[in-house]
Amino acid sequence: MTITYVFLALFLSSDIGIIPHVESLGINYGQVANNLPEPDKVLELLSTLRLTKTRIYDTNPQILSSFANSNIEIIVTVENEVLSQLDDPQQALQWVSSHIIPYLPETKITGIQVGNEVFTDDDDTLLQHLVPAVVNIHNALSRLGYSNIQVSTPSSLAVLQNSYPPSAGSFKSEINGIMFQFLNFLSTTRTPFWINAYPYFAYEDDPSTIPLDYVLGNNPNAGMVDPYTKLHYDNMLYAMVDAVYFAIAKMGFRNIEVRVSETGWPSKGDPNEVGASPQNAATYNRNLIRKQMANEGTPLTPRMRLEVYLFALFNEDMKPGPTSERNYGLFQPNESMTYNVGLFVSTIPKSTSTPTSTSTQTSTSTSTSTSSASFFVTSSSTKTKVKP
Ligand SMILES: *[C@@H]1O[C@H](CO)[C@@H](O)[C@H](O)[C@H]1NC(C)=O
């Protein structure tokens, strides 16, 4: 084991003295690269990081086999290209039988994402297949005795017509029909809605108006107050998630949990990609990890820990598009850190110290910042980009 391995859990120890029991955040394990370590090495890396949740963008047999008998919970993805075949219940049953069942129960497959950002895909014939595919896969799993595996799909924030202020969140009218059917499925099966949410895109589009501290989630910052709910937001990610809650509520559903399937920040970009830097990436992810370790929820759902999957584990050299696309990884393909995300090298010192007074320094209390300094992000923050 090399010394480049690091631990997430330590980040907290200096802040509050003790390491509370926390649920692991998740990390996306993208593989659009030709130089990534073998899956068994990746498994070692994940367990060294004490991460127990990951998602892959396919049903890679080598990964699913390698992760057998580990404590890693894995979410797999049905590729967009396969969706149209799954209109047919028989084909869906066959897909589940050949792609999922062989790895159960040794590999902890906890979810199946049917397609990726299908609601906003350039190919607009794709969307009609989504709900039938989701339903057919769910039914196939139930029939085979695995109804506990959750079936959903991750959406781009571009499914929203409005995202500012959060209480104005609403879906684009042209997808409302299928969105209603999809939400109905989620509600009936008690399955979460997953959103890919990148404050970086909003900042990059409008760096002169949107405060960097707010998108990075630095504390303290004035943030913004939703004029209707009076809720205070000190980071844009939570505002994005709550906008999705409001959009869902406007469709008549109030019992669907919103989770973040992807969020992250690029450590490198083209000259016009303002904000892409190792410093900002480290800060964004560090702030997020800190909030995750405090089991935080959003202002709208403060008692429910927001489930988040970071994007991504590795830089992916074969991703098309601007430079930023290839530089979201916490790690280089050779498993060295891209930047220090506040993870520490070496083993976790079993802290026996009593809780210290330093805990007050990390308070995210917002009660002192409700003055007129509240910042209103312009409506251009609703403009989101679809990741290619
Ligand atoms: C890992 O890869 C990065 C980026 O290519 C490079 O800068 C670094 O020196 C490499 N580290 C090791 C230990 O090979």
The ligand as a MOL file (V3000), in Angstrom:
LIG
                    3D

  0  0  0     0  0            999 V3000
M  V30 BEGIN CTAB
M  V30 COUNTS 14 14 0 0 0
M  V30 BEGIN ATOM
M  V30 1 C 0.7790 10.5900 -11.1020 0
M  V30 2 O 0.2930 11.2820 -12.2400 0
M  V30 3 C 0.4060 12.6950 -12.1560 0
M  V30 4 C -0.3010 13.3040 -13.3670 0
M  V30 5 O 0.0830 12.6860 -14.5460 0
M  V30 6 C 1.8660 13.1000 -12.0530 0
M  V30 7 O 1.9840 14.4860 -11.9520 0
M  V30 8 C 2.4620 12.4320 -10.8210 0
M  V30 9 O 3.8320 12.7020 -10.7350 0
M  V30 10 C 2.2410 10.9240 -10.8410 0
M  V30 11 N 2.6420 10.3730 -9.5560 0
M  V30 12 C 3.3380 9.2490 -9.4380 0
M  V30 13 C 3.6640 8.8180 -8.0470 0
M  V30 14 O 3.7020 8.6000 -10.4160 0
M  V30 END ATOM
M  V30 BEGIN BOND
M  V30 1 1 1 2
M  V30 2 1 1 10
M  V30 3 1 2 3
M  V30 4 1 3 4
M  V30 5 1 3 6
M  V30 6 1 4 5
M  V30 7 1 6 7
M  V30 8 1 6 8
M  V30 9 1 8 9
M  V30 10 1 8 10
M  V30 11 1 10 11
M  V30 12 1 11 12
M  V30 13 1 12 13
M  V30 14 2 12 14
M  V30 END BOND
M  V30 END CTAB
M  END
